[in-house]
Amino acid sequence: AISLICLSFFACVLASVHIYSLPLDLFGAAHAAFAVAGLTSVYGLSQGVFSSIAGRIIEARGFAPVCLIVALCPLGAWLILRLALRPESPTQ
């Protein structure tokens, strides 16, 4: 169990590094600091909203729906990034 927890924590840290390097790749060095500050702010605000909603769902339905939603969120984020950052095809 401890090795799975360690592996999970490593995966979270690895994903965090990629999330914080994404603005540098997308916006360049001149705007990366502002983008990272924006990501951090949005994360803080979303935690406030998510905690309230998750608490209500847990009280009404238990932990299973919240665990399912949290498990599917990274896949949804990947899909959004995949669709939004499609390479442009050369015009012929």
Buried (B, 14 or more C-beta within 10 A) or exposed (E): EEEEEEEEEEEEEEEEEEBBEBBBEEBEEEEBEEBBEEBEEEEEEEEEEBEEEBEEBBEEEEEEEBEEBEEEEEEEEEEEEEEEEEEEEEEE
